[in-house]
Amino acid sequence: MTTEGAALLPPLPPLRIGEYTIPVPILQGGMGVRVSAHRLAAAVANEGGVGIIASVALSLASKYYEKGKDYYKANVKALIDELQMARASSPGGIIGVNCMVAIRDFEAMVRTSVENGAQMIVSGAGLPLRLPEFAMANPKAALVPIISSLRAASLLAKRWYKLYKRLPDALVFEDPNRAGGHLGVKGREQLFAREYDTDVVVPELAEWSRIEYNDEIPIVTAGGVWDRKDIDHAFSLGAKGVQMASRFICTYECDAHDEYKRAFINAREGDVVIVDSPAGLPGRALNTAFTRTLFRGGEVSNTCIATCLDACRCRESKETFCIATALHRAQQGDLENGLVFTGTNAVRHTGMVHVHDIFQELLHGIPVHPVPLP
Ligand SMILES: Cc1cc2nc3c(=O)[nH]c(=O)nc-3n(C[C@H](O)[C@H](O)[C@H](O)COP(=O)(O)O)c2cc1C
């Protein structure tokens, strides 16, 4: 290992979430469909962070899925496989699963996760009011909802305590102005509003946790975290950890196709766009052939393949596109017909690196040397 150019950085404090002490306070953000599966999750867990498998539509690239057959059963089997493979590659690491509330098999994904060794559930895309009930099979599994306001945090904590005598083990604040994927605001008009900014909401949440809950609910911040400067800034706002997703895409361990990663390496300033997802939320994505077709009103696949979302404009009124198909195709390397979600930092990718190198940079200031894709 070369330490050339290393800067002397103070150690990052470990992060306590529920039963777990996470040596490096970094959660890898869940990235569906199958962008963060067992390989990326295990690699991050082996570095001392939390590796997260995104559970959404996992079966589409598995041997279990057959068109027209039971998509939901196939998802359960595919998730069990991913959890087993992640555990085999990271016997001592902390492995979690990202489950989305807006997805029809949210409950099944949570139950399957906790019954099959997931140590943490990070839940996005909606308020997980019944999560403690679904995760009951393993009370040690840490429950970490993603929220985008103090109001949502307070409502959830009160509700869980009243119904289940349990608090969230941590909360991830996801900044809709910077994060990738579905964004936690009702419409595009609310994007870029200062009230959702990390610098505003994280200090509010940290103070709320301290005053109301004696600091028992650590705040983790997500969206736009790329380097050590961003992590130090998050800590200065009161966060106890960060969740990072886009940074891990151009790694050898990321579970997406090389063409998917190439799209990031080739991305230029202005290539990050907002799409209207059939889920009724805005989503942040890379400008690709697919989004260009979408924006000019061209034909994109709108055949529902999985009835995956609770409410879906594609299934219900043939508007927009089938999101499961679009995300799956991109993950398989079909950028013509696939949707590539990304945070605002997409354009910072210049080549391929190992997950280990990213951690060396973040923890010890050892510069990474991205390698072009052949
Ligand atoms: C490709 C991609 C897919 C994502 N998929 C999911 C998902 O399935 N569930 C979820 O809760 N969040 C998802 N997200 C959001 C991330 O987990 C994360 O919170 C956010 O992107 C953090 O911002 P960053 O990408 O700037 O680090 C996704 C983000 C990206 C870039």
PDBQT file of the ligand as one rigid body, heavy atoms in Angstrom, charges set to zero:
ROOT
HETATM    1  C1  LIG A 401     -28.485   4.447  -8.241  1.00  0.00    +0.000 C 
HETATM    2  C2  LIG A 401     -29.225   4.800  -6.981  1.00  0.00    +0.000 A 
HETATM    3  C3  LIG A 401     -30.259   3.972  -6.554  1.00  0.00    +0.000 A 
HETATM    4  C4  LIG A 401     -30.912   4.246  -5.345  1.00  0.00    +0.000 A 
HETATM    5  N1  LIG A 401     -31.872   3.375  -4.895  1.00  0.00    +0.000 NA
HETATM    6  C5  LIG A 401     -32.428   3.550  -3.677  1.00  0.00    +0.000 A 
HETATM    7  C6  LIG A 401     -33.308   2.558  -3.145  1.00  0.00    +0.000 A 
HETATM    8  O1  LIG A 401     -33.539   1.505  -3.746  1.00  0.00    +0.000 OA
HETATM    9  N2  LIG A 401     -33.873   2.811  -1.931  1.00  0.00    +0.000 N 
HETATM   10  C7  LIG A 401     -33.601   3.969  -1.216  1.00  0.00    +0.000 A 
HETATM   11  O2  LIG A 401     -34.141   4.140  -0.115  1.00  0.00    +0.000 OA
HETATM   12  N3  LIG A 401     -32.745   4.903  -1.689  1.00  0.00    +0.000 NA
HETATM   13  C8  LIG A 401     -32.141   4.710  -2.889  1.00  0.00    +0.000 A 
HETATM   14  N4  LIG A 401     -31.214   5.621  -3.351  1.00  0.00    +0.000 N 
HETATM   15  C9  LIG A 401     -30.785   6.738  -2.458  1.00  0.00    +0.000 C 
HETATM   16  C10 LIG A 401     -29.469   6.392  -1.737  1.00  0.00    +0.000 C 
HETATM   17  O3  LIG A 401     -29.586   5.287  -0.911  1.00  0.00    +0.000 OA
HETATM   18  C11 LIG A 401     -28.844   7.565  -0.927  1.00  0.00    +0.000 C 
HETATM   19  O4  LIG A 401     -29.552   7.852   0.233  1.00  0.00    +0.000 OA
HETATM   20  C12 LIG A 401     -28.616   8.853  -1.685  1.00  0.00    +0.000 C 
HETATM   21  O5  LIG A 401     -28.367   8.645  -3.040  1.00  0.00    +0.000 OA
HETATM   22  C13 LIG A 401     -27.442   9.559  -1.025  1.00  0.00    +0.000 C 
HETATM   23  O6  LIG A 401     -26.920  10.550  -1.815  1.00  0.00    +0.000 OA
HETATM   24  P1  LIG A 401     -25.551  10.365  -2.645  1.00  0.00    +0.000 P 
HETATM   25  O7  LIG A 401     -25.892   9.428  -3.744  1.00  0.00    +0.000 OA
HETATM   26  O8  LIG A 401     -25.229  11.752  -3.079  1.00  0.00    +0.000 OA
HETATM   27  O9  LIG A 401     -24.506   9.788  -1.722  1.00  0.00    +0.000 OA
HETATM   28  C14 LIG A 401     -30.556   5.389  -4.570  1.00  0.00    +0.000 A 
HETATM   29  C15 LIG A 401     -29.539   6.232  -5.045  1.00  0.00    +0.000 A 
HETATM   30  C16 LIG A 401     -28.867   5.945  -6.217  1.00  0.00    +0.000 A 
HETATM   31  C17 LIG A 401     -27.754   6.838  -6.668  1.00  0.00    +0.000 C 
ENDROOT
TORSDOF 0
